[in-house]
Amino acid sequence: MQGVPRTFSIWRRLLWWLVPTFLAVAVLTAGLSYGMFTHMVADFLDGQMVQLGDSVARYGQPTGSLGQIDDAAIAKGDYVVQVFDPDGRLASTSWNGLPAGQPMRPGLHDLRTGDRAWRVYAAAGTGGRTVQVFQSRDFRAGLAVERAGMAAVPVLVLVPLLMLVMLGVARGISRSLRAIGQQAARQDAHSIEELPLAHVPDEIRPLVSSFNDLLARLRESFVAQRRFVQDAAHELRTPIAAVRVQLENLRDELAGSAGTRQLAQLEAGLQRAQRLVDQLLRMSRQEAAATEPAGPVDVEVQVRESIHGLIALADRRQVDLGLVAQDGAVPTLQCTAADLRSALDNLVENAVRYTPEGGVVDVHLKREGACVVVEVVDTGPGISPEHLSRVFDRFYRVPGSLAEGSGLGLSIAQAAARRCGLRLSLRNRSDRSGLVARLESTG
């Protein structure tokens, strides 16, 4: 069994790929900035140390002795200066925390004493003296980190801003796609319109254009189908009418003969064909009129007109057909009168045809809260539960049914009810045999 295809979100995909990328860029920027500023700080401070060391080695201190500094000054990057005599003895120092040791050879060096790391510059002075300038490497590292952090801060600030911008762009695109999806979902066999391309992203435009081409072909197909059904039904009416005339003539000539029974069966089949053609014509007209604008329709007026139009059929079948209206309920619906009348006619006619002689068909009109409800209740045989789900299919008839029918009435009624914003349902009566066809407004 195939699994359900996994869906994905464009926004989540963007987050999944871009957020790690932004963070990696921020970390890489911070790393590169740290490396670059480490070299810059080292070069700059080394230059200062060289200038200071050469100056002291060449000219000495202006006062002849070195002023003392403390640990706090060293932490802030102050230089420690040592001066050695020609015999290698420490002559003076600006900080007593450094061991005397031996003078280093001239140049830049890295040195660790105790728990401190130093950058040292040694210079040979006049008279054989040696001058050494020390600076804390921790200060240099801290200065490089500070400068690198200042360079990385704009990137770190831009990352959430870019994410917010990306979120806005993604939501805008999603709204466009959702609007296209909603417009596509509103398409049906009676209102197929091309989707607008005004606010469609360029990347999606070819897909929407292809979908519009498909909708155009589908619209032409539905129009051709309706035209064929209507033309075929019109063409069939003439030969059926001619055959009925011939049957009328044959009835007089075969009166009392052995062929009367076969003639009756032929006439019944012809009546079924005539009913099928009438239903096909009704269905084609209904589909052609589906694009008419909706308006307020008085439900009770339509129910009374439907009953009045079928009262002759009920009298021929000796069925008691009547209206049971709730007092003070004069509901209206926003739909087309033709659709509502089509749904009512088919439901009432079905009830009359399937109800045995002497039976009752009542049409109940009432309100249930804010809903308008029309129920057609008959005393017929009902429908077995296994067939209830299929009776709305076109041309489907319940096996064993003796009533004349084409299998189109309930399908036509359901389509008309949907266009009216009504829900059509069928259920068997619980108090006795019979069926209840219920039309209920959904809004």
Secondary structure as a PSIPRED ss2 file (coil, helix, strand):
# PSIPRED VFORMAT (PSIPRED V4.0)

   1 M C   1.000  0.000  0.000
   2 Q C   1.000  0.000  0.000
   3 G C   1.000  0.000  0.000
   4 V C   1.000  0.000  0.000
   5 P C   1.000  0.000  0.000
   6 R C   1.000  0.000  0.000
   7 T C   1.000  0.000  0.000
   8 F C   1.000  0.000  0.000
   9 S C   1.000  0.000  0.000
  10 I H   0.000  1.000  0.000
  11 W H   0.000  1.000  0.000
  12 R H   0.000  1.000  0.000
  13 R H   0.000  1.000  0.000
  14 L H   0.000  1.000  0.000
  15 L H   0.000  1.000  0.000
  16 W H   0.000  1.000  0.000
  17 W H   0.000  1.000  0.000
  18 L H   0.000  1.000  0.000
  19 V H   0.000  1.000  0.000
  20 P H   0.000  1.000  0.000
  21 T H   0.000  1.000  0.000
  22 F H   0.000  1.000  0.000
  23 L H   0.000  1.000  0.000
  24 A H   0.000  1.000  0.000
  25 V H   0.000  1.000  0.000
  26 A H   0.000  1.000  0.000
  27 V H   0.000  1.000  0.000
  28 L H   0.000  1.000  0.000
  29 T H   0.000  1.000  0.000
  30 A H   0.000  1.000  0.000
  31 G H   0.000  1.000  0.000
  32 L H   0.000  1.000  0.000
  33 S H   0.000  1.000  0.000
  34 Y H   0.000  1.000  0.000
  35 G H   0.000  1.000  0.000
  36 M H   0.000  1.000  0.000
  37 F H   0.000  1.000  0.000
  38 T H   0.000  1.000  0.000
  39 H H   0.000  1.000  0.000
  40 M H   0.000  1.000  0.000
  41 V H   0.000  1.000  0.000
  42 A H   0.000  1.000  0.000
  43 D H   0.000  1.000  0.000
  44 F H   0.000  1.000  0.000
  45 L H   0.000  1.000  0.000
  46 D H   0.000  1.000  0.000
  47 G H   0.000  1.000  0.000
  48 Q H   0.000  1.000  0.000
  49 M H   0.000  1.000  0.000
  50 V H   0.000  1.000  0.000
  51 Q H   0.000  1.000  0.000
  52 L H   0.000  1.000  0.000
  53 G H   0.000  1.000  0.000
  54 D H   0.000  1.000  0.000
  55 S H   0.000  1.000  0.000
  56 V H   0.000  1.000  0.000
  57 A H   0.000  1.000  0.000
  58 R H   0.000  1.000  0.000
  59 Y H   0.000  1.000  0.000
  60 G C   1.000  0.000  0.000
  61 Q C   1.000  0.000  0.000
  62 P C   1.000  0.000  0.000
  63 T C   1.000  0.000  0.000
  64 G C   1.000  0.000  0.000
  65 S C   1.000  0.000  0.000
  66 L C   1.000  0.000  0.000
  67 G C   1.000  0.000  0.000
  68 Q C   1.000  0.000  0.000
  69 I C   1.000  0.000  0.000
  70 D C   1.000  0.000  0.000
  71 D H   0.000  1.000  0.000
  72 A H   0.000  1.000  0.000
  73 A H   0.000  1.000  0.000
  74 I H   0.000  1.000  0.000
  75 A H   0.000  1.000  0.000
  76 K C   1.000  0.000  0.000
  77 G C   1.000  0.000  0.000
  78 D C   1.000  0.000  0.000
  79 Y C   1.000  0.000  0.000
  80 V E   0.000  0.000  1.000
  81 V E   0.000  0.000  1.000
  82 Q E   0.000  0.000  1.000
  83 V E   0.000  0.000  1.000
  84 F E   0.000  0.000  1.000
  85 D C   1.000  0.000  0.000
  86 P C   1.000  0.000  0.000
  87 D C   1.000  0.000  0.000
  88 G C   1.000  0.000  0.000
  89 R C   1.000  0.000  0.000
  90 L E   0.000  0.000  1.000
  91 A E   0.000  0.000  1.000
  92 S E   0.000  0.000  1.000
  93 T E   0.000  0.000  1.000
  94 S C   1.000  0.000  0.000
  95 W C   1.000  0.000  0.000
  96 N C   1.000  0.000  0.000
  97 G C   1.000  0.000  0.000
  98 L C   1.000  0.000  0.000
  99 P C   1.000  0.000  0.000
 100 A C   1.000  0.000  0.000
 101 G C   1.000  0.000  0.000
 102 Q C   1.000  0.000  0.000
 103 P C   1.000  0.000  0.000
 104 M C   1.000  0.000  0.000
 105 R C   1.000  0.000  0.000
 106 P C   1.000  0.000  0.000
 107 G E   0.000  0.000  1.000
 108 L E   0.000  0.000  1.000
 109 H E   0.000  0.000  1.000
 110 D E   0.000  0.000  1.000
 111 L E   0.000  0.000  1.000
 112 R E   0.000  0.000  1.000
 113 T E   0.000  0.000  1.000
 114 G C   1.000  0.000  0.000
 115 D C   1.000  0.000  0.000
 116 R E   0.000  0.000  1.000
 117 A E   0.000  0.000  1.000
 118 W E   0.000  0.000  1.000
 119 R E   0.000  0.000  1.000
 120 V E   0.000  0.000  1.000
 121 Y E   0.000  0.000  1.000
 122 A E   0.000  0.000  1.000
 123 A E   0.000  0.000  1.000
 124 A E   0.000  0.000  1.000
 125 G C   1.000  0.000  0.000
 126 T H   0.000  1.000  0.000
 127 G H   0.000  1.000  0.000
 128 G H   0.000  1.000  0.000
 129 R C   1.000  0.000  0.000
 130 T E   0.000  0.000  1.000
 131 V E   0.000  0.000  1.000
 132 Q E   0.000  0.000  1.000
 133 V E   0.000  0.000  1.000
 134 F E   0.000  0.000  1.000
 135 Q E   0.000  0.000  1.000
 136 S E   0.000  0.000  1.000
 137 R H   0.000  1.000  0.000
 138 D H   0.000  1.000  0.000
 139 F H   0.000  1.000  0.000
 140 R H   0.000  1.000  0.000
 141 A H   0.000  1.000  0.000
 142 G H   0.000  1.000  0.000
 143 L H   0.000  1.000  0.000
 144 A H   0.000  1.000  0.000
 145 V H   0.000  1.000  0.000
 146 E H   0.000  1.000  0.000
 147 R H   0.000  1.000  0.000
 148 A H   0.000  1.000  0.000
 149 G H   0.000  1.000  0.000
 150 M H   0.000  1.000  0.000
 151 A H   0.000  1.000  0.000
 152 A H   0.000  1.000  0.000
 153 V H   0.000  1.000  0.000
 154 P H   0.000  1.000  0.000
 155 V H   0.000  1.000  0.000
 156 L H   0.000  1.000  0.000
 157 V H   0.000  1.000  0.000
 158 L H   0.000  1.000  0.000
 159 V H   0.000  1.000  0.000
 160 P H   0.000  1.000  0.000
 161 L H   0.000  1.000  0.000
 162 L H   0.000  1.000  0.000
 163 M H   0.000  1.000  0.000
 164 L H   0.000  1.000  0.000
 165 V H   0.000  1.000  0.000
 166 M H   0.000  1.000  0.000
 167 L H   0.000  1.000  0.000
 168 G H   0.000  1.000  0.000
 169 V H   0.000  1.000  0.000
 170 A H   0.000  1.000  0.000
 171 R H   0.000  1.000  0.000
 172 G H   0.000  1.000  0.000
 173 I H   0.000  1.000  0.000
 174 S H   0.000  1.000  0.000
 175 R H   0.000  1.000  0.000
 176 S H   0.000  1.000  0.000
 177 L H   0.000  1.000  0.000
 178 R H   0.000  1.000  0.000
 179 A H   0.000  1.000  0.000
 180 I H   0.000  1.000  0.000
 181 G H   0.000  1.000  0.000
 182 Q H   0.000  1.000  0.000
 183 Q H   0.000  1.000  0.000
 184 A H   0.000  1.000  0.000
 185 A H   0.000  1.000  0.000
 186 R C   1.000  0.000  0.000
 187 Q C   1.000  0.000  0.000
 188 D C   1.000  0.000  0.000
 189 A C   1.000  0.000  0.000
 190 H C   1.000  0.000  0.000
 191 S C   1.000  0.000  0.000
 192 I C   1.000  0.000  0.000
 193 E C   1.000  0.000  0.000
 194 E C   1.000  0.000  0.000
 195 L C   1.000  0.000  0.000
 196 P C   1.000  0.000  0.000
 197 L C   1.000  0.000  0.000
 198 A C   1.000  0.000  0.000
 199 H C   1.000  0.000  0.000
 200 V C   1.000  0.000  0.000
 201 P C   1.000  0.000  0.000
 202 D C   1.000  0.000  0.000
 203 E C   1.000  0.000  0.000
 204 I C   1.000  0.000  0.000
 205 R H   0.000  1.000  0.000
 206 P H   0.000  1.000  0.000
 207 L H   0.000  1.000  0.000
 208 V H   0.000  1.000  0.000
 209 S H   0.000  1.000  0.000
 210 S H   0.000  1.000  0.000
 211 F H   0.000  1.000  0.000
 212 N H   0.000  1.000  0.000
 213 D H   0.000  1.000  0.000
 214 L H   0.000  1.000  0.000
 215 L H   0.000  1.000  0.000
 216 A H   0.000  1.000  0.000
 217 R H   0.000  1.000  0.000
 218 L H   0.000  1.000  0.000
 219 R H   0.000  1.000  0.000
 220 E H   0.000  1.000  0.000
 221 S H   0.000  1.000  0.000
 222 F H   0.000  1.000  0.000
 223 V H   0.000  1.000  0.000
 224 A H   0.000  1.000  0.000
 225 Q H   0.000  1.000  0.000
 226 R H   0.000  1.000  0.000
 227 R H   0.000  1.000  0.000
 228 F H   0.000  1.000  0.000
 229 V H   0.000  1.000  0.000
 230 Q H   0.000  1.000  0.000
 231 D H   0.000  1.000  0.000
 232 A H   0.000  1.000  0.000
 233 A H   0.000  1.000  0.000
 234 H H   0.000  1.000  0.000
 235 E H   0.000  1.000  0.000
 236 L H   0.000  1.000  0.000
 237 R H   0.000  1.000  0.000
 238 T H   0.000  1.000  0.000
 239 P H   0.000  1.000  0.000
 240 I H   0.000  1.000  0.000
 241 A H   0.000  1.000  0.000
 242 A H   0.000  1.000  0.000
 243 V H   0.000  1.000  0.000
 244 R H   0.000  1.000  0.000
 245 V H   0.000  1.000  0.000
 246 Q H   0.000  1.000  0.000
 247 L H   0.000  1.000  0.000
 248 E H   0.000  1.000  0.000
 249 N H   0.000  1.000  0.000
 250 L H   0.000  1.000  0.000
 251 R H   0.000  1.000  0.000
 252 D H   0.000  1.000  0.000
 253 E H   0.000  1.000  0.000
 254 L C   1.000  0.000  0.000
 255 A C   1.000  0.000  0.000
 256 G C   1.000  0.000  0.000
 257 S C   1.000  0.000  0.000
 258 A C   1.000  0.000  0.000
 259 G C   1.000  0.000  0.000
 260 T H   0.000  1.000  0.000
 261 R H   0.000  1.000  0.000
 262 Q H   0.000  1.000  0.000
 263 L H   0.000  1.000  0.000
 264 A H   0.000  1.000  0.000
 265 Q H   0.000  1.000  0.000
 266 L H   0.000  1.000  0.000
 267 E H   0.000  1.000  0.000
 268 A H   0.000  1.000  0.000
 269 G H   0.000  1.000  0.000
 270 L H   0.000  1.000  0.000
 271 Q H   0.000  1.000  0.000
 272 R H   0.000  1.000  0.000
 273 A H   0.000  1.000  0.000
 274 Q H   0.000  1.000  0.000
 275 R H   0.000  1.000  0.000
 276 L H   0.000  1.000  0.000
 277 V H   0.000  1.000  0.000
 278 D H   0.000  1.000  0.000
 279 Q H   0.000  1.000  0.000
 280 L H   0.000  1.000  0.000
 281 L H   0.000  1.000  0.000
 282 R H   0.000  1.000  0.000
 283 M H   0.000  1.000  0.000
 284 S H   0.000  1.000  0.000
 285 R H   0.000  1.000  0.000
 286 Q H   0.000  1.000  0.000
 287 E H   0.000  1.000  0.000
 288 A H   0.000  1.000  0.000
 289 A H   0.000  1.000  0.000
 290 A H   0.000  1.000  0.000
 291 T H   0.000  1.000  0.000
 292 E C   1.000  0.000  0.000
 293 P C   1.000  0.000  0.000
 294 A C   1.000  0.000  0.000
 295 G E   0.000  0.000  1.000
 296 P E   0.000  0.000  1.000
 297 V E   0.000  0.000  1.000
 298 D E   0.000  0.000  1.000
 299 V H   0.000  1.000  0.000
 300 E H   0.000  1.000  0.000
 301 V H   0.000  1.000  0.000
 302 Q H   0.000  1.000  0.000
 303 V H   0.000  1.000  0.000
 304 R H   0.000  1.000  0.000
 305 E H   0.000  1.000  0.000
 306 S H   0.000  1.000  0.000
 307 I H   0.000  1.000  0.000
 308 H H   0.000  1.000  0.000
 309 G H   0.000  1.000  0.000
 310 L H   0.000  1.000  0.000
 311 I H   0.000  1.000  0.000
 312 A H   0.000  1.000  0.000
 313 L H   0.000  1.000  0.000
 314 A H   0.000  1.000  0.000
 315 D H   0.000  1.000  0.000
 316 R H   0.000  1.000  0.000
 317 R C   1.000  0.000  0.000
 318 Q C   1.000  0.000  0.000
 319 V C   1.000  0.000  0.000
 320 D E   0.000  0.000  1.000
 321 L E   0.000  0.000  1.000
 322 G E   0.000  0.000  1.000
 323 L E   0.000  0.000  1.000
 324 V E   0.000  0.000  1.000
 325 A E   0.000  0.000  1.000
 326 Q C   1.000  0.000  0.000
 327 D C   1.000  0.000  0.000
 328 G C   1.000  0.000  0.000
 329 A C   1.000  0.000  0.000
 330 V C   1.000  0.000  0.000
 331 P C   1.000  0.000  0.000
 332 T E   0.000  0.000  1.000
 333 L E   0.000  0.000  1.000
 334 Q E   0.000  0.000  1.000
 335 C E   0.000  0.000  1.000
 336 T C   1.000  0.000  0.000
 337 A H   0.000  1.000  0.000
 338 A H   0.000  1.000  0.000
 339 D H   0.000  1.000  0.000
 340 L H   0.000  1.000  0.000
 341 R H   0.000  1.000  0.000
 342 S H   0.000  1.000  0.000
 343 A H   0.000  1.000  0.000
 344 L H   0.000  1.000  0.000
 345 D H   0.000  1.000  0.000
 346 N H   0.000  1.000  0.000
 347 L H   0.000  1.000  0.000
 348 V H   0.000  1.000  0.000
 349 E H   0.000  1.000  0.000
 350 N H   0.000  1.000  0.000
 351 A H   0.000  1.000  0.000
 352 V H   0.000  1.000  0.000
 353 R H   0.000  1.000  0.000
 354 Y H   0.000  1.000  0.000
 355 T C   1.000  0.000  0.000
 356 P C   1.000  0.000  0.000
 357 E C   1.000  0.000  0.000
 358 G C   1.000  0.000  0.000
 359 G C   1.000  0.000  0.000
 360 V E   0.000  0.000  1.000
 361 V E   0.000  0.000  1.000
 362 D E   0.000  0.000  1.000
 363 V E   0.000  0.000  1.000
 364 H E   0.000  0.000  1.000
 365 L E   0.000  0.000  1.000
 366 K E   0.000  0.000  1.000
 367 R E   0.000  0.000  1.000
 368 E E   0.000  0.000  1.000
 369 G C   1.000  0.000  0.000
 370 A C   1.000  0.000  0.000
 371 C E   0.000  0.000  1.000
 372 V E   0.000  0.000  1.000
 373 V E   0.000  0.000  1.000
 374 V E   0.000  0.000  1.000
 375 E E   0.000  0.000  1.000
 376 V E   0.000  0.000  1.000
 377 V E   0.000  0.000  1.000
 378 D E   0.000  0.000  1.000
 379 T C   1.000  0.000  0.000
 380 G C   1.000  0.000  0.000
 381 P C   1.000  0.000  0.000
 382 G C   1.000  0.000  0.000
 383 I C   1.000  0.000  0.000
 384 S C   1.000  0.000  0.000
 385 P H   0.000  1.000  0.000
 386 E H   0.000  1.000  0.000
 387 H H   0.000  1.000  0.000
 388 L H   0.000  1.000  0.000
 389 S C   1.000  0.000  0.000
 390 R C   1.000  0.000  0.000
 391 V C   1.000  0.000  0.000
 392 F C   1.000  0.000  0.000
 393 D C   1.000  0.000  0.000
 394 R C   1.000  0.000  0.000
 395 F C   1.000  0.000  0.000
 396 Y C   1.000  0.000  0.000
 397 R C   1.000  0.000  0.000
 398 V C   1.000  0.000  0.000
 399 P C   1.000  0.000  0.000
 400 G C   1.000  0.000  0.000
 401 S C   1.000  0.000  0.000
 402 L C   1.000  0.000  0.000
 403 A C   1.000  0.000  0.000
 404 E C   1.000  0.000  0.000
 405 G C   1.000  0.000  0.000
 406 S C   1.000  0.000  0.000
 407 G C   1.000  0.000  0.000
 408 L C   1.000  0.000  0.000
 409 G H   0.000  1.000  0.000
 410 L H   0.000  1.000  0.000
 411 S H   0.000  1.000  0.000
 412 I H   0.000  1.000  0.000
 413 A H   0.000  1.000  0.000
 414 Q H   0.000  1.000  0.000
 415 A H   0.000  1.000  0.000
 416 A H   0.000  1.000  0.000
 417 A H   0.000  1.000  0.000
 418 R H   0.000  1.000  0.000
 419 R H   0.000  1.000  0.000
 420 C C   1.000  0.000  0.000
 421 G C   1.000  0.000  0.000
 422 L E   0.000  0.000  1.000
 423 R E   0.000  0.000  1.000
 424 L E   0.000  0.000  1.000
 425 S E   0.000  0.000  1.000
 426 L E   0.000  0.000  1.000
 427 R E   0.000  0.000  1.000
 428 N E   0.000  0.000  1.000
 429 R C   1.000  0.000  0.000
 430 S C   1.000  0.000  0.000
 431 D C   1.000  0.000  0.000
 432 R C   1.000  0.000  0.000
 433 S C   1.000  0.000  0.000
 434 G C   1.000  0.000  0.000
 435 L E   0.000  0.000  1.000
 436 V E   0.000  0.000  1.000
 437 A E   0.000  0.000  1.000
 438 R E   0.000  0.000  1.000
 439 L E   0.000  0.000  1.000
 440 E E   0.000  0.000  1.000
 441 S E   0.000  0.000  1.000
 442 T C   1.000  0.000  0.000
 443 G C   1.000  0.000  0.000
